[in-house]
Amino acid sequence: MTFHEIEQHLADLQSAVPRLLQDNAGTEFWIEFMERADAIRDHVPLEHYDWVTERIYEVLANHGISPPSQWIIAAARAG
């Protein structure tokens, strides 16, 4: 995936969050969000993986949502 394609997918994820929040509650939101986020991360070069993950966290933060604690713990262990 090119840098431009990554940016477009992240923008699409950003714009999808309000609808995901409206259409899904609790666990359903996270399942839907994670499927979309993982689809992006699964197709980026390894050197962009951490950057894309941070951008996904920013998408959540822009909507007042904290990432799940298991993401934070996993990132701390990996780092």
Sequence and secondary structure as in RCSB ss.txt:
>XXXX:A:sequence
MTFHEIEQHLADLQSAVPRLLQDNAGTEFWIEFMERADAIRDHVPLEHYDWVTERIYEVLANHGISPPSQWIIAA
ARAG
>XXXX:A:secstr
  HHHHHHHHHHHHHHHHHHHHH  THHHHHHHHHHHHHHHTTS GGGHHHHHHHHHHHHHHTT    HHHHHHH
HHH 
